[in-house]
Amino acid sequence: MRRLSRSLFQKTLPRPNPDSSGFTLLELLVVLAIVGLLTAVITISSNSARVQARDAKRKADVTSVAGALEIYFSEKRVYPDVTATTATNSWDALKTALYPTYLSQWPTDATGVDGTFGSGFFYQVNSVDQPTPGSPAKTVYVLDSTLEGNEEPTNAQIDCINPNLVTYFLSGTVNCSNKTHYRVSTR
């Protein structure tokens, strides 16, 4: 019995024939590790590409709405006043004023809640309560879109907080409250 049990434990796997065309377990594990590493790198880089694509779409949407605002202004000599509407936010109120007469498709943000500053799209026009020096009421607007990516500011003079300042109604990319914003304005 002792001889039989020892022979069971001493058995080894047959050594592969050097002429055989198979892979060892170690070779397979190395290949799997490399494939896993490549998959992780591709996933990370594709996520940043998606962020850049969404930001580019936001910028294009803001620019197209700005074009519709200019058509509106050429007809009415003022920009839409969104404070006088019953809409829940500035973006919905602007949609009521421009869509479908001045813009055939209305843009919506892929991730944000539109109409609140710092999330999605935002619109504001200078009003009687907030006169912009040198501009009559409702003749200056700002469209703001919160971006996901971190871009370098293109206009450090922009004031994101105080609509009573001329610098509030400037165009460019600016960092406000640790978020990057893209702005289009009449100035």
C-alpha positions as CSV (number, residue, x, y, z in Angstrom):
1,M,0.0,0.0,0.0
2,R,2.8,2.3,0.8
3,R,4.4,1.7,-2.5
4,L,1.1,2.4,-4.3
5,S,0.4,5.8,-2.6
6,R,4.0,7.0,-3.2
7,S,3.7,6.2,-6.8
8,L,0.4,8.2,-7.1
9,F,2.1,11.3,-5.6
10,Q,5.3,11.0,-7.5
11,K,3.7,11.0,-10.9
12,T,4.5,14.1,-12.9
13,L,2.9,15.5,-16.0
14,P,4.7,14.5,-19.1
15,R,7.1,17.1,-20.4
16,P,6.0,18.8,-23.6
17,N,7.7,17.7,-26.7
18,P,10.0,20.5,-28.0
19,D,8.6,19.9,-31.4
20,S,4.9,20.4,-30.3
21,S,3.1,23.6,-31.3
22,G,1.3,24.4,-28.1
23,F,1.5,27.3,-25.6
24,T,2.6,27.0,-22.0
25,L,0.4,28.4,-19.2
26,L,2.9,31.1,-18.5
27,E,2.8,32.3,-22.1
28,L,-1.0,32.5,-22.0
29,L,-1.0,34.5,-18.8
30,V,1.5,37.0,-20.2
31,V,-0.7,37.5,-23.3
32,L,-3.8,37.9,-21.1
33,A,-2.0,40.5,-19.0
34,I,-1.0,42.5,-22.1
35,V,-4.5,42.4,-23.5
36,G,-5.9,43.6,-20.2
37,L,-3.5,46.5,-20.0
38,L,-4.3,47.5,-23.6
39,T,-8.0,47.4,-22.9
40,A,-7.6,49.7,-19.9
41,V,-5.6,52.2,-21.9
42,I,-8.1,52.3,-24.7
43,T,-11.0,52.7,-22.4
44,I,-9.4,55.6,-20.6
45,S,-8.5,57.4,-23.8
46,S,-11.9,56.8,-25.4
47,N,-13.6,58.4,-22.3
48,S,-11.5,61.6,-22.8
49,A,-12.4,61.6,-26.5
50,R,-16.1,61.4,-25.5
51,V,-15.8,64.3,-23.2
52,Q,-14.1,66.4,-25.9
53,A,-16.8,65.4,-28.4
54,R,-19.6,66.4,-26.0
55,D,-17.9,69.7,-25.3
56,A,-17.5,70.4,-29.0
57,K,-21.2,69.8,-29.4
58,R,-22.1,72.2,-26.6
59,K,-20.0,74.9,-28.2
60,A,-21.6,74.3,-31.6
61,D,-25.1,74.4,-29.9
62,V,-24.4,77.7,-28.1
63,T,-23.1,79.2,-31.4
64,S,-26.2,78.1,-33.3
65,V,-28.5,79.6,-30.6
66,A,-26.5,82.8,-30.7
67,G,-27.2,83.0,-34.4
68,A,-30.9,82.6,-33.8
69,L,-30.7,85.3,-31.1
70,E,-29.2,87.7,-33.7
71,I,-32.1,87.0,-36.1
72,Y,-34.5,87.6,-33.3
73,F,-32.7,90.9,-32.5
74,S,-32.7,92.0,-36.1
75,E,-36.5,91.7,-36.2
76,K,-37.4,93.0,-32.7
77,R,-34.4,95.3,-31.8
78,V,-34.2,93.6,-28.4
79,Y,-33.1,90.1,-27.2
80,P,-35.7,87.9,-25.5
81,D,-36.4,88.8,-21.8
82,V,-36.7,85.5,-20.0
83,T,-37.6,87.0,-16.6
84,A,-41.1,87.8,-17.8
85,T,-42.0,84.2,-18.7
86,T,-43.5,81.5,-16.6
87,A,-40.8,79.0,-17.6
88,T,-38.9,77.2,-14.8
89,N,-35.5,78.3,-16.1
90,S,-33.7,80.5,-18.6
91,W,-33.0,77.9,-21.2
92,D,-36.7,76.8,-21.4
93,A,-37.8,80.4,-21.6
94,L,-35.3,81.0,-24.4
95,K,-36.7,78.0,-26.2
96,T,-40.2,79.4,-26.0
97,A,-38.9,82.6,-27.6
98,L,-36.8,81.1,-30.4
99,Y,-38.1,77.6,-31.2
100,P,-39.2,76.7,-33.9
101,T,-39.5,80.2,-35.5
102,Y,-35.8,81.1,-35.3
103,L,-34.2,77.7,-34.7
104,S,-35.4,74.4,-36.3
105,Q,-33.9,72.1,-33.7
106,W,-33.5,73.0,-30.0
107,P,-30.3,71.8,-28.4
108,T,-30.2,70.0,-25.0
109,D,-27.3,69.2,-22.9
110,A,-26.3,65.5,-22.7
111,T,-25.5,65.5,-19.0
112,G,-26.6,68.7,-17.3
113,V,-29.8,70.3,-16.2
114,D,-30.3,73.2,-18.6
115,G,-31.2,76.7,-17.4
116,T,-29.2,76.8,-14.2
117,F,-25.8,78.4,-14.1
118,G,-23.1,75.8,-13.6
119,S,-25.1,72.9,-15.1
120,G,-25.9,72.6,-18.8
121,F,-26.9,75.7,-20.8
122,F,-27.7,79.1,-19.4
123,Y,-29.0,82.4,-20.9
124,Q,-29.2,85.9,-19.5
125,V,-30.0,89.2,-21.0
126,N,-29.2,92.6,-19.5
127,S,-32.4,94.1,-18.0
128,V,-33.7,97.3,-16.5
129,D,-32.8,96.0,-13.1
130,Q,-29.3,95.1,-14.3
131,P,-28.2,97.9,-16.6
132,T,-25.0,97.3,-18.5
133,P,-23.0,100.5,-18.7
134,G,-23.2,101.8,-22.3
135,S,-26.0,99.4,-23.4
136,P,-29.8,99.9,-23.2
137,A,-31.8,97.1,-21.5
138,K,-32.2,93.9,-23.5
139,T,-29.5,94.7,-26.0
140,V,-26.7,92.5,-24.5
141,Y,-27.0,88.8,-23.8
142,V,-24.7,85.9,-22.7
143,L,-25.1,82.2,-23.4
144,D,-23.2,80.0,-21.1
145,S,-22.4,76.3,-21.4
146,T,-20.7,74.3,-18.6
147,L,-18.0,72.1,-20.2
148,E,-16.9,68.7,-18.8
149,G,-13.3,69.1,-19.9
150,N,-10.7,71.4,-18.4
151,E,-9.8,74.0,-21.0
152,E,-7.5,76.9,-20.5
153,P,-9.4,80.2,-20.1
154,T,-9.3,82.3,-23.3
155,N,-10.6,85.5,-21.6
156,A,-9.5,86.1,-18.0
157,Q,-11.5,89.3,-17.9
158,I,-14.9,87.5,-17.8
159,D,-16.8,88.0,-14.5
160,C,-19.1,85.0,-14.0
161,I,-20.9,86.3,-10.9
162,N,-22.0,89.9,-11.3
163,P,-24.3,90.7,-14.2
164,N,-24.1,94.4,-13.3
165,L,-20.6,94.5,-14.7
166,V,-19.7,94.9,-18.4
167,T,-17.2,92.0,-18.0
168,Y,-20.1,89.6,-17.3
169,F,-21.2,89.9,-20.9
170,L,-18.0,88.8,-22.6
171,S,-17.3,85.8,-24.9
172,G,-14.7,83.2,-24.3
173,T,-13.8,80.2,-22.1
174,V,-13.5,80.9,-18.4
175,N,-13.2,79.0,-15.2
176,C,-16.0,79.7,-12.7
177,S,-16.5,77.8,-9.4
178,N,-14.0,75.1,-10.4
179,K,-15.8,74.4,-13.7
180,T,-15.0,75.4,-17.2
181,H,-17.6,77.5,-19.0
182,Y,-17.9,78.5,-22.7
183,R,-19.6,81.8,-23.3
184,V,-21.0,83.5,-26.3
185,S,-22.1,87.1,-26.0
186,T,-22.9,90.2,-28.1
187,R,-19.5,91.6,-27.0
